[in-house]
Amino acid sequence: MVVYCIVNLDEIVKIPAVYLHYKKYIWVRNITREED
């Protein structure tokens, strides 16, 4: 049970980083699309 909580905590910590990276990727893609 403790290991399960630690694994889930690791996933929860990663979510903001993945979300910000995804938003940044969309932002970059939108700029390149507008320049074309």
N, CA, C and O atoms as CSV, one atom per row, in Angstrom:
chain,resi,resn,atom,element,x,y,z
A,1,MET,N,N,0.835,-1.208,0.000
A,1,MET,CA,C,0.000,0.000,0.000
A,1,MET,C,C,0.871,1.261,0.000
A,1,MET,O,O,0.559,2.229,-0.693
A,2,VAL,N,N,1.938,1.252,0.759
A,2,VAL,CA,C,2.835,2.415,0.802
A,2,VAL,C,C,3.490,2.628,-0.557
A,2,VAL,O,O,3.594,3.757,-1.036
A,3,VAL,N,N,3.931,1.531,-1.177
A,3,VAL,CA,C,4.561,1.635,-2.501
A,3,VAL,C,C,3.565,2.194,-3.510
A,3,VAL,O,O,3.926,3.029,-4.340
A,4,TYR,N,N,2.328,1.747,-3.447
A,4,TYR,CA,C,1.283,2.231,-4.354
A,4,TYR,C,C,1.104,3.747,-4.208
A,4,TYR,O,O,0.980,4.463,-5.202
A,5,CYS,N,N,1.091,4.225,-2.964
A,5,CYS,CA,C,0.945,5.664,-2.721
A,5,CYS,C,C,2.143,6.434,-3.265
A,5,CYS,O,O,1.979,7.509,-3.842
A,6,ILE,N,N,3.337,5.896,-3.085
A,6,ILE,CA,C,4.542,6.575,-3.576
A,6,ILE,C,C,4.522,6.651,-5.103
A,6,ILE,O,O,4.872,7.681,-5.679
A,7,VAL,N,N,4.118,5.575,-5.751
A,7,VAL,CA,C,4.053,5.570,-7.216
A,7,VAL,C,C,3.024,6.592,-7.692
A,7,VAL,O,O,3.286,7.338,-8.636
A,8,ASN,N,N,1.877,6.633,-7.060
A,8,ASN,CA,C,0.851,7.606,-7.445
A,8,ASN,C,C,1.315,9.032,-7.187
A,8,ASN,O,O,1.031,9.928,-7.982
A,9,LEU,N,N,2.021,9.251,-6.093
A,9,LEU,CA,C,2.534,10.581,-5.788
A,9,LEU,C,C,3.501,11.028,-6.885
A,9,LEU,O,O,3.489,12.192,-7.286
A,10,ASP,N,N,4.327,10.117,-7.363
A,10,ASP,CA,C,5.270,10.434,-8.433
A,10,ASP,C,C,4.517,10.846,-9.695
A,10,ASP,O,O,4.915,11.793,-10.375
A,11,GLU,N,N,3.437,10.143,-10.009
A,11,GLU,CA,C,2.638,10.488,-11.190
A,11,GLU,C,C,1.992,11.857,-11.021
A,11,GLU,O,O,1.957,12.648,-11.964
A,12,ILE,N,N,1.483,12.140,-9.829
A,12,ILE,CA,C,0.828,13.429,-9.573
A,12,ILE,C,C,1.836,14.569,-9.701
A,12,ILE,O,O,1.500,15.644,-10.198
A,13,VAL,N,N,3.059,14.339,-9.258
A,13,VAL,CA,C,4.104,15.365,-9.360
A,13,VAL,C,C,4.445,15.619,-10.826
A,13,VAL,O,O,4.757,16.749,-11.201
A,14,LYS,N,N,4.387,14.578,-11.656
A,14,LYS,CA,C,4.744,14.723,-13.074
A,14,LYS,C,C,3.661,15.442,-13.876
A,14,LYS,O,O,3.967,16.054,-14.899
A,15,ILE,N,N,2.415,15.385,-13.441
A,15,ILE,CA,C,1.305,15.934,-14.238
A,15,ILE,C,C,1.515,17.418,-14.582
A,15,ILE,O,O,1.369,17.772,-15.752
A,16,PRO,N,N,1.848,18.304,-13.632
A,16,PRO,CA,C,2.038,19.716,-14.016
A,16,PRO,C,C,3.149,19.903,-15.040
A,16,PRO,O,O,3.006,20.714,-15.955
A,17,ALA,N,N,4.251,19.174,-14.907
A,17,ALA,CA,C,5.361,19.317,-15.847
A,17,ALA,C,C,4.936,18.881,-17.246
A,17,ALA,O,O,5.247,19.552,-18.230
A,18,VAL,N,N,4.231,17.765,-17.331
A,18,VAL,CA,C,3.761,17.277,-18.633
A,18,VAL,C,C,2.751,18.255,-19.225
A,18,VAL,O,O,2.776,18.524,-20.426
A,19,TYR,N,N,1.874,18.781,-18.399
A,19,TYR,CA,C,0.854,19.725,-18.869
A,19,TYR,C,C,1.497,20.999,-19.410
A,19,TYR,O,O,1.122,21.485,-20.477
A,20,LEU,N,N,2.467,21.537,-18.671
A,20,LEU,CA,C,3.143,22.755,-19.130
A,20,LEU,C,C,3.913,22.492,-20.418
A,20,LEU,O,O,3.914,23.328,-21.322
A,21,HIS,N,N,4.565,21.340,-20.506
A,21,HIS,CA,C,5.313,20.994,-21.719
A,21,HIS,C,C,4.361,20.885,-22.904
A,21,HIS,O,O,4.689,21.333,-24.003
A,22,TYR,N,N,3.188,20.297,-22.694
A,22,TYR,CA,C,2.197,20.129,-23.755
A,22,TYR,C,C,1.672,21.492,-24.212
A,22,TYR,O,O,1.537,21.738,-25.411
A,23,LYS,N,N,1.376,22.378,-23.255
A,23,LYS,CA,C,0.893,23.716,-23.608
A,23,LYS,C,C,1.962,24.479,-24.388
A,23,LYS,O,O,1.650,25.176,-25.353
A,24,LYS,N,N,3.226,24.346,-23.970
A,24,LYS,CA,C,4.313,25.032,-24.653
A,24,LYS,C,C,4.439,24.511,-26.083
A,24,LYS,O,O,4.689,25.290,-27.004
A,25,TYR,N,N,4.270,23.212,-26.276
A,25,TYR,CA,C,4.371,22.609,-27.603
A,25,TYR,C,C,3.282,23.156,-28.519
A,25,TYR,O,O,3.549,23.462,-29.681
A,26,ILE,N,N,2.061,23.281,-28.011
A,26,ILE,CA,C,0.962,23.815,-28.820
A,26,ILE,C,C,1.250,25.272,-29.181
A,26,ILE,O,O,0.989,25.702,-30.304
A,27,TRP,N,N,1.792,26.030,-28.220
A,27,TRP,CA,C,2.101,27.438,-28.446
A,27,TRP,C,C,3.138,27.575,-29.562
A,27,TRP,O,O,2.979,28.408,-30.454
A,28,VAL,N,N,4.181,26.774,-29.518
A,28,VAL,CA,C,5.225,26.825,-30.550
A,28,VAL,C,C,4.644,26.414,-31.893
A,28,VAL,O,O,4.948,27.029,-32.915
A,29,ARG,N,N,3.815,25.387,-31.901
A,29,ARG,CA,C,3.237,24.905,-33.152
A,29,ARG,C,C,2.317,25.962,-33.761
A,29,ARG,O,O,2.290,26.125,-34.981
A,30,ASN,N,N,1.571,26.673,-32.936
A,30,ASN,CA,C,0.680,27.712,-33.448
A,30,ASN,C,C,1.468,28.856,-34.080
A,30,ASN,O,O,1.055,29.394,-35.108
A,31,ILE,N,N,2.584,29.230,-33.487
A,31,ILE,CA,C,3.406,30.318,-34.043
A,31,ILE,C,C,3.979,29.898,-35.394
A,31,ILE,O,O,3.957,30.680,-36.344
A,32,THR,N,N,4.486,28.686,-35.487
A,32,THR,CA,C,5.072,28.242,-36.753
A,32,THR,C,C,3.992,28.137,-37.820
A,32,THR,O,O,4.257,28.395,-38.995
A,33,ARG,N,N,2.798,27.767,-37.435
A,33,ARG,CA,C,1.704,27.654,-38.403
A,33,ARG,C,C,1.331,29.040,-38.932
A,33,ARG,O,O,1.048,29.187,-40.121
A,34,GLU,N,N,1.328,30.059,-38.064
A,34,GLU,CA,C,0.968,31.415,-38.492
A,34,GLU,C,C,2.017,31.999,-39.433
A,34,GLU,O,O,1.675,32.770,-40.329
A,35,GLU,N,N,3.278,31.648,-39.247
A,35,GLU,CA,C,4.343,32.196,-40.091
A,35,GLU,C,C,4.313,31.612,-41.497
A,35,GLU,O,O,4.761,32.264,-42.441
A,36,ASP,N,N,3.798,30.408,-41.656
A,36,ASP,CA,C,3.813,29.767,-42.985
A,36,ASP,C,C,2.913,30.469,-43.979
A,36,ASP,O,O,2.821,30.048,-45.132
